[in-house]
C-alpha cells in the first residue's frame, strides 16, 4: 500500500505554479537568475524541498500517490507506467502532453490533496481510506 502523503505537499505545489508559473519540458524554467515556472513534479519538489529537481522520500511518495489516485486513468496499466521510467517520469510525461493545460495540472494537484486528506481522515477513524 502506498504511504498517504501530507496533503500540504500538493497545496504547496499549487502555490508554486500559481506564483511562478507552469512549465513543460523540464522540471523548471531557469533563466540563470531565478527559478521560473515549474512542471508538476518540479512544483511538488520545490514546494517540499525548496528546489525543483531535488527529490526526497516525501516527494517520491507524493508522486506515487498522484499517479495511483489521480493519473491512473492516463496510465492504464502498471507496465506502461514502469516502461515510462517510473513515477517521476510518468508525472513529467503527463505534464508535458501537448494538449495539457495549467488548469488541468492544478486540478490534478487539488484532487491528490483531497484524496490524501480523505485517506488520512479515514485512517484516523479506523475506516478504509478511499482515494
Buried (B, 14 or more C-beta within 10 A) or exposed (E): EEEBBBBEBBBBBBBBBEEBBBBBEBBBBBEEEEBBBBBBBBBBBBBBBEEBBEBEEBBBBBBBBBBBBBBBEBBEEEEEBEEBEBBBBBBBBBBBEEEBEBEBBBEBBBBBBBBBBBBBEBEEEEEEBEB
